[in-house]
Amino acid sequence: MKVLLGLITLLVLGLTAGPRLHGRNTFTRRFILVGGEFLFMGWALGSQGMGLLDNQALIALQPLIILGLGWIGLHVGLQFEMPILRRIPSGFFGVATFQGLTVLLLLYLGIYPLMSHFSDDTPLVIAATFFLAAAGADSSQHILGLVLREHKGSSHAPLHLLRFCSEIDSLIPLLALAVLPGLLPDMGGIHQGAPGWLSGLAGVGSAILLGIFLGILLNLITHNVKTPSHHLLLVIGFLAFSGGVARALALPPLFVNFVAGITSVNFFGHRSDTWRLAAASEQPFYFIFLVLVGASWQGGDWRALALAPLFLGLRIMARLLSVGTAGAVILRKKRLNLHDGLLLSGQGSVAVALVASLQLMNHNPLFDNISTIILGSFLLSSLICPGLANRGLIQGVPK
């Protein structure tokens, strides 16, 4: 009965999210659109709150979590279309890569001394810190897009560059998810009996091969689709199938569908409308996914919750430094300003998907604390970072 009530609740939340935005003030509308309300609502419905979505119900609804992971992974992968990437200036790649890796490094160095207080297992702490830093390196395309829609026609110069940086940022947590089993063999997998690094390498290779196969399959089943509704139905069925196969093989559905998206958009009869369909239909699936992730949130140590605002602050400072430094070192005369980093200050949805992937893979207490830090930071980011991004955009417009 709880499963049925939970499913009805999720459907209502997902389908009524859009209409509830009308008439809201700017602060509330931003918080809802970024997804903070739905993550908090999920926590309230979960076992930590009212208990409507308890552990038994969440196990029954796990296919929806896997579907959400697949949707996010596919959507990210479909953004990397080679003909478009070839038209992007080479300096953009340098700036995007430099600032993303700089944030990763700064977060790792800043967080590791704090994480060592949660466990005496050094390899575990290294893997957990790397995972947390990779999640922090992701920036929110939702917040950036939301602020840009509020300021249509803005003359802020590096907007195309910042959009590209936000897309590249999503690669860091995805790659971290792929290599995590190599850093932490206890994560399991289809090659669990092999040495740690070999198991991780085999897991990455298996995920890539499966993703390529599934990308080909996606193009085959959607090649002759005539109507958008039929196309959407096939994509949903594909994601349910691909996520189930990845889960059965102990591979991360998020990364597998990311590879499938890249394969689909670049090879074997690509349909350009698949990306538009995925983007247009994302909101209900994303909101339902956030509710389920929030309901699965176990809370962890109170110290982890206290670290969430510190983690967000470190992320913002690292982003400001990395963007400003990237502009000075790589672009030289065409410099980015420190305040441009505010447009990339938001915590991205891929980081939340990383938490959901971790919940499917491992229930180590240290990783429960990692989840608490990431989700707590996401909630704070949903409240604070749209305003910061708006300020960064206004300051960057020539007077």
Secondary structure as UniProt FT lines:
FT   HELIX           2..16
FT   TURN            17..18
FT   HELIX           19..21
FT   TURN            22..23
FT   HELIX           26..34
FT   HELIX           36..45
FT   TURN            47..50
FT   HELIX           55..60
FT   HELIX           62..77
FT   TURN            78..79
FT   HELIX           82..85
FT   TURN            86..87
FT   HELIX           90..115
FT   TURN            116..118
FT   HELIX           122..137
FT   HELIX           141..150
FT   TURN            151..153
FT   TURN            157..158
FT   HELIX           159..169
FT   HELIX           171..183
FT   HELIX           185..187
FT   TURN            190..193
FT   HELIX           196..222
FT   TURN            223..224
FT   HELIX           228..248
FT   TURN            249..250
FT   HELIX           253..266
FT   HELIX           273..280
FT   HELIX           282..296
FT   HELIX           302..326
FT   HELIX           327..331
FT   TURN            332..333
FT   HELIX           338..344
FT   HELIX           349..361
FT   HELIX           365..396
//
